[in-house]
Amino acid sequence: MIPRVCCASRIKPQKTIDQVVFYLTNCVRGRMIVDIFAYSCKNSPKSHRLLGVRLVLADTNPEVDTIAKKWGYWHLGIPGDVRSRDYARDVIETAVGYNFNERVDILVNSAGIVALDNAETLSEEDWDRTIDINLKGSFLMAQAFANHLIKTKRPGCIVNIASQAGVIALDRHAAYCASKGGIIAMTKVLALEWAKYGIRVNCISPTVVLTELGHKAWDGPVGEAFKKEIPAERFAEPDEIASIIAFLCSNAASMITGHNLVVDGGYTIK
Ligand SMILES: NC(=O)c1ccc[n+]([C@@H]2O[C@H](COP(=O)([O-])OP(=O)(O)OC[C@H]3O[C@@H](n4cnc5c(N)ncnc54)[C@H](O)[C@@H]3O)[C@@H](O)[C@H]2O)c1
């Protein structure tokens, strides 16, 4: 079933909102976000085209439009850097103009990097870059998206991708943990401030997900040892994250905002 944006707030959900779902998201190399799209489509009795679902990918990858169009010519990729406020505004404006209904309903903030180093040697450049892309980038995209919704008096839904690293400490992850902890805190504030506009804001905190980034950080003996620490004794598959994001964007989650949903096979319960 296509996830529907819904709000139990002062702005009522639109009757037709499930007809045009716009995924505005980052992440191309990794499969995580594309899998959200696939997840919503394969559970739909009709094709995503008939339902009017359009995907907008925002990513530094210059091939992002080609990648988006692999899912259908009506999808769009806009290359650029989420650290730029102008780019964030441009993505929203282009997405709105591109959609026949001038509507954009869902933002999934997924752009992220990891710089692994011991805290005592981590460079200032790696620290700044990690905080800027992971935390500031998520904020700028959310701000541009929310301003559009507020101006047009439409409800919407944001899912920020944090990490278990925002909840617990991970060796050699100082900047990454700080950026993801920041996303969890920011999510609560945005949810608090924007609930009155019918905008729900949640985040998820996955354990290792078997994407390119996940392989880069956890392939090898360290990863194998880490896996044994997870009660489920395995890492997550991208579609196990996709299904959670789809849930948070659906009517089933209409009363959930400001939440951090940990998807970690039990790792952080210890
Ligand atoms: N894979 C994991 O194990 C894991 C676990 C927990 C959380 N996460 C988080 O999930 C999100 C997606 O991770 P992934 O595993 O798919 O990673 P990935 O490296 O496969 O994909 C990240 C994407 O972000 C894009 N990107 C990087 N910098 C950018 C910028 N400045 N502007 C725009 N786009 C930019 C990259 O081009 C890439 O397509 C990240 O925020 C990551 O921190 C991943």
The ligand as a Gaussian input file, in Angstrom:
#p B3LYP/6-31G(d) Opt

LIG

0 1
 N       24.054000       1.850000       6.364000
 C       24.058000       1.850000       7.689000
 O       24.613000       0.958000       8.351000
 C       23.338000       2.946000       8.427000
 C       22.982000       2.732000       9.768000
 C       22.323000       3.732000      10.459000
 C       22.013000       4.916000       9.810000
 N       22.377000       5.095000       8.503000
 C       22.054000       6.367000       7.878000
 O       21.191000       6.146000       6.793000
 C       21.387000       7.144000       5.802000
 C       21.590000       6.482000       4.448000
 O       22.742000       5.681000       4.554000
 P       23.198000       4.649000       3.440000
 O       23.682000       3.462000       4.177000
 O       22.159000       4.475000       2.382000
 O       24.472000       5.452000       2.907000
 P       25.126000       5.602000       1.460000
 O       26.531000       6.094000       1.619000
 O       24.942000       4.356000       0.683000
 O       24.231000       6.762000       0.877000
 C       24.344000       8.100000       1.363000
 C       23.971000       9.041000       0.224000
 O       24.123000      10.394000       0.693000
 C       24.635000      11.125000      -0.408000
 N       25.304000      12.338000       0.075000
 C       26.458000      12.416000       0.770000
 N       26.753000      13.711000       1.014000
 C       25.774000      14.454000       0.454000
 C       25.524000      15.857000       0.377000
 N       26.362000      16.770000       0.917000
 N       24.402000      16.276000      -0.272000
 C       23.557000      15.377000      -0.850000
 N       23.746000      14.044000      -0.793000
 C       24.839000      13.585000      -0.151000
 C       25.630000      10.175000      -1.071000
 O       25.935000      10.557000      -2.401000
 C       24.879000       8.861000      -0.996000
 O       24.079000       8.644000      -2.146000
 C       22.589000       7.968000       6.272000
 O       22.130000       9.142000       6.906000
 C       23.255000       7.073000       7.287000
 O       23.991000       7.787000       8.260000
 C       23.006000       4.135000       7.790000

